[in-house]
Amino acid sequence: MKTTLSEYKKYAFTLLLCCVTLLGFAQKTKDAVVAYPAPDGVTLNPDFTVKVRSKGQEWKTVPVYAIKLMKVEDLSYKPQVASMAYFDFSGVCEVAVTATKSVETARIRPLSYNIPFTKEGDNTIVFQLDKPSNLSVEVNGDIFHNLHLFANPVHEVPKKKKTDKNFVYFGPGVHVLPGGKLDVKSNQQVYIAGGAFIKGQINIDHAENVKVYGSGIIDQDVRLGIRVAFSKTVEIEGVFASQCLVGGSDGVKITNVKAISYFNWGDGMNIMAANNVTYDRVFNRNSDDCTTVYATRKEFSGGCKNILMKNSTLWADVAHPIMIGVHGSTPNQDVIENVTYSNLDILDHQEVQIDYQGCMAIDAGDSNLIKNITFEDIRVEDFRRGQLVNIRVFYNQKYCTSPGKGVENIFFKNISYNGSNANMSVIAGYDENRKVKNVVFENLKINGKLIYDDMPGKPKWFKTGDIANIFVGEHTEGIVFKKTE
C-alpha cells in the first residue's frame, strides 16, 4: 500500500470525524448524511457538483469521480467519461446537483421511482430522497456524460482490529495491492471504507464464510475487480467495482454492489456453474452483458440452480441486460434451473448484432436444458436498439459446440415496456427434439396496452405475439398470453 503514515493519519482523522458527526446526528434525529473525501491522486470530474444534507443541516460537498463508459457508434467503440458520486444517509436527505452547463431538460432514472425535482437558477436541480437509491441524473438528454449517484444506507463502521488476522481494513486513501490482488481467506472480513480506492482485485478463491463490505471503490481499470471462485457462504455489500464474477460457488449474497465497466467484453455480474446466489439492490451499467447465468464455462463445471436477482437496475451499453444459457458442456448436458428476476428496472439495451439482442434473453446452447425461469415486476424503459425478449434453442457456432437441449417453463409476470425502439422479439426452438415449451406471459403491457390471448380487437387468425411484436416461430408449444389484473 502506498498510503503514507501522514496521509493515513489525515484520512483516519476524517473518518473519525465522520463517525462522531454521525453519532451526533443519531442522538438528535433519525436523519443522517455521511460524505467521504476523495483520496489524493484519484481523477475527479468537474461536470457536476453534488451537495447533500439532512433537512435543516449544513450542506456537505460530495466528491464527483470520473468514470469510463463505452459507446458503440457507427460500429466503432468510443470510450466516454461520465460522473459518479456516492454518500451514505438515513431518514430523509436533500440533494443538489449543479451542472457546468445550462440545464434545459433533466431526468432522474429509474423513471419508476418518480422522484420530483425543482430547478434552481440556470444549472441546478434539487430533490429529496427518503430511501437508499442508485440513480442516473441526466441533463439535456445526455446519457454518456451523466451523473451516477449512489445513495447508500448508513452502516456501522467497524473498529480497526490490528491484531485480528481475520479482519482486513482499508481506510480512506489509495491502496495498491501487492501482486495486483488480495487473496481473501476463509473466515475473513474485508472492510473497504468510504473514501478508500483499491488498485487491485479482491479474490475469493476456495474460501468459506467470507464478507467484503463498505462504501469504497475498487478501481474501474481493474478487470474482474471482485472474483468469487470455488467458495461457499460469501457476502459482498456496498462497494463499487468494474465486474463481479461468481463461479463454481454456493451460497453467495451480493447486496448494493455497483458494477460499471467500459472495456470490450466487460460483463457486469457473471454466474458460471454456481448455485444459491442472490443479488439484491445491485446496479449494473456495462459494456457487455449486465448479468449472465451460464453452466460450464472456463474453469467452472456444472449447471446452475436457485439464482435470484431482485430490486435492481440494469443498463447495457452493449449486449444484454439479462442473458441465460449459451455456455455449457455438450457431453454432460448441464441444467440451468430455478432462476428468478424480480422488481427490476432496465434502463437501456443497445446491440447491433441480432443474435445478441434481448433485454431478457434465454438462449440454450451446448446441450443445456434451461427450465423454471421467472421474470416478474420488470419495468423496461425505452432502449436504443434491441429486443424485449429473445427465447431460443440455438447453435451459435462462434461460442457453442452443439445446440441446446431445450427451454421450458418460463414465466413472465407484470412486465411493462414503454417506448418505440424495440425490434421484433423472438421465441423459437431448434427442432422437434429441442423445443421451447410452456412460456406464459401474464399481464404484459406494451406502451400501457395489456396484451392477452382473448383481448378485444385481436383477429382470431392472429397470434397474440403478432400484437406484442413477438415472433413465435417453429418448434414451440404452450405459448400463452393472459391477464389477471
GIMO-V466727 format. One record per residue. N is the residue number from 0. RES is the residue in one small letter. BURIAL is b if it has 9 or more other ideal C-beta (glycine too) atoms within 8 Angstrom, else e. Layout:
[[N;RES;BURIAL] [N;RES;BURIAL]]
This chain:
[[0;m;e] [1;k;e] [2;t;b] [3;t;e] [4;l;e] [5;s;e] [6;e;b] [7;y;b] [8;k;e] [9;k;e] [10;y;b] [11;a;b] [12;f;e] [13;t;b] [14;l;b] [15;l;e] [16;l;e] [17;c;b] [18;c;b] [19;v;e] [20;t;b] [21;l;b] [22;l;e] [23;g;e] [24;f;b] [25;a;b] [26;q;e] [27;k;e] [28;t;e] [29;k;e] [30;d;b] [31;a;b] [32;v;b] [33;v;b] [34;a;b] [35;y;b] [36;p;b] [37;a;b] [38;p;b] [39;d;e] [40;g;e] [41;v;b] [42;t;e] [43;l;b] [44;n;b] [45;p;e] [46;d;b] [47;f;b] [48;t;e] [49;v;b] [50;k;b] [51;v;b] [52;r;b] [53;s;b] [54;k;e] [55;g;e] [56;q;b] [57;e;e] [58;w;e] [59;k;b] [60;t;e] [61;v;b] [62;p;b] [63;v;b] [64;y;b] [65;a;b] [66;i;b] [67;k;b] [68;l;b] [69;m;b] [70;k;b] [71;v;b] [72;e;e] [73;d;e] [74;l;e] [75;s;e] [76;y;e] [77;k;e] [78;p;b] [79;q;b] [80;v;b] [81;a;b] [82;s;b] [83;m;b] [84;a;b] [85;y;b] [86;f;b] [87;d;b] [88;f;b] [89;s;e] [90;g;b] [91;v;b] [92;c;b] [93;e;b] [94;v;b] [95;a;b] [96;v;b] [97;t;b] [98;a;b] [99;t;e] [100;k;e] [101;s;e] [102;v;b] [103;e;e] [104;t;e] [105;a;b] [106;r;e] [107;i;b] [108;r;b] [109;p;b] [110;l;b] [111;s;e] [112;y;b] [113;n;e] [114;i;b] [115;p;e] [116;f;b] [117;t;e] [118;k;b] [119;e;e] [120;g;e] [121;d;e] [122;n;b] [123;t;b] [124;i;b] [125;v;b] [126;f;b] [127;q;e] [128;l;b] [129;d;e] [130;k;e] [131;p;b] [132;s;b] [133;n;b] [134;l;b] [135;s;b] [136;v;b] [137;e;b] [138;v;b] [139;n;b] [140;g;e] [141;d;e] [142;i;e] [143;f;e] [144;h;e] [145;n;b] [146;l;b] [147;h;b] [148;l;b] [149;f;b] [150;a;b] [151;n;b] [152;p;e] [153;v;b] [154;h;b] [155;e;e] [156;v;e] [157;p;b] [158;k;e] [159;k;e] [160;k;e] [161;k;e] [162;t;e] [163;d;e] [164;k;e] [165;n;e] [166;f;b] [167;v;b] [168;y;b] [169;f;b] [170;g;b] [171;p;b] [172;g;b] [173;v;b] [174;h;b] [175;v;e] [176;l;b] [177;p;e] [178;g;e] [179;g;e] [180;k;b] [181;l;b] [182;d;e] [183;v;b] [184;k;e] [185;s;e] [186;n;e] [187;q;b] [188;q;b] [189;v;b] [190;y;b] [191;i;b] [192;a;b] [193;g;b] [194;g;b] [195;a;b] [196;f;b] [197;i;b] [198;k;b] [199;g;b] [200;q;b] [201;i;b] [202;n;b] [203;i;b] [204;d;b] [205;h;e] [206;a;b] [207;e;e] [208;n;e] [209;v;b] [210;k;b] [211;v;b] [212;y;b] [213;g;b] [214;s;b] [215;g;b] [216;i;b] [217;i;b] [218;d;b] [219;q;b] [220;d;e] [221;v;b] [222;r;e] [223;l;b] [224;g;b] [225;i;b] [226;r;b] [227;v;b] [228;a;b] [229;f;e] [230;s;b] [231;k;b] [232;t;b] [233;v;b] [234;e;b] [235;i;b] [236;e;b] [237;g;b] [238;v;b] [239;f;b] [240;a;b] [241;s;b] [242;q;b] [243;c;b] [244;l;b] [245;v;b] [246;g;b] [247;g;b] [248;s;b] [249;d;b] [250;g;b] [251;v;b] [252;k;b] [253;i;b] [254;t;b] [255;n;b] [256;v;b] [257;k;b] [258;a;b] [259;i;b] [260;s;b] [261;y;b] [262;f;b] [263;n;e] [264;w;e] [265;g;b] [266;d;b] [267;g;b] [268;m;b] [269;n;b] [270;i;b] [271;m;b] [272;a;b] [273;a;b] [274;n;b] [275;n;b] [276;v;b] [277;t;b] [278;y;b] [279;d;b] [280;r;b] [281;v;b] [282;f;b] [283;n;b] [284;r;b] [285;n;b] [286;s;b] [287;d;b] [288;d;b] [289;c;b] [290;t;b] [291;t;b] [292;v;b] [293;y;b] [294;a;b] [295;t;b] [296;r;b] [297;k;e] [298;e;e] [299;f;b] [300;s;e] [301;g;b] [302;g;b] [303;c;b] [304;k;b] [305;n;e] [306;i;b] [307;l;b] [308;m;b] [309;k;b] [310;n;e] [311;s;b] [312;t;b] [313;l;b] [314;w;b] [315;a;b] [316;d;b] [317;v;b] [318;a;b] [319;h;b] [320;p;b] [321;i;b] [322;m;b] [323;i;b] [324;g;b] [325;v;b] [326;h;b] [327;g;b] [328;s;b] [329;t;b] [330;p;e] [331;n;b] [332;q;b] [333;d;b] [334;v;b] [335;i;b] [336;e;b] [337;n;e] [338;v;b] [339;t;b] [340;y;b] [341;s;b] [342;n;e] [343;l;b] [344;d;b] [345;i;b] [346;l;b] [347;d;b] [348;h;b] [349;q;b] [350;e;b] [351;v;e] [352;q;e] [353;i;e] [354;d;e] [355;y;e] [356;q;b] [357;g;b] [358;c;b] [359;m;b] [360;a;b] [361;i;b] [362;d;b] [363;a;b] [364;g;b] [365;d;b] [366;s;b] [367;n;b] [368;l;b] [369;i;b] [370;k;b] [371;n;e] [372;i;b] [373;t;b] [374;f;b] [375;e;b] [376;d;e] [377;i;b] [378;r;b] [379;v;b] [380;e;b] [381;d;e] [382;f;b] [383;r;e] [384;r;b] [385;g;b] [386;q;b] [387;l;b] [388;v;b] [389;n;b] [390;i;b] [391;r;b] [392;v;b] [393;f;b] [394;y;b] [395;n;b] [396;q;e] [397;k;e] [398;y;e] [399;c;b] [400;t;e] [401;s;b] [402;p;b] [403;g;b] [404;k;b] [405;g;b] [406;v;b] [407;e;b] [408;n;e] [409;i;b] [410;f;b] [411;f;b] [412;k;b] [413;n;e] [414;i;b] [415;s;b] [416;y;b] [417;n;b] [418;g;b] [419;s;e] [420;n;b] [421;a;b] [422;n;b] [423;m;e] [424;s;b] [425;v;b] [426;i;b] [427;a;b] [428;g;b] [429;y;b] [430;d;e] [431;e;e] [432;n;e] [433;r;b] [434;k;b] [435;v;b] [436;k;b] [437;n;e] [438;v;b] [439;v;b] [440;f;b] [441;e;b] [442;n;b] [443;l;b] [444;k;b] [445;i;b] [446;n;e] [447;g;e] [448;k;e] [449;l;b] [450;i;b] [451;y;b] [452;d;e] [453;d;e] [454;m;b] [455;p;e] [456;g;e] [457;k;b] [458;p;e] [459;k;e] [460;w;e] [461;f;e] [462;k;e] [463;t;b] [464;g;b] [465;d;e] [466;i;b] [467;a;b] [468;n;b] [469;i;b] [470;f;b] [471;v;b] [472;g;b] [473;e;e] [474;h;b] [475;t;b] [476;e;e] [477;g;e] [478;i;b] [479;v;e] [480;f;b] [481;k;b] [482;k;e] [483;t;e] [484;e;e]]
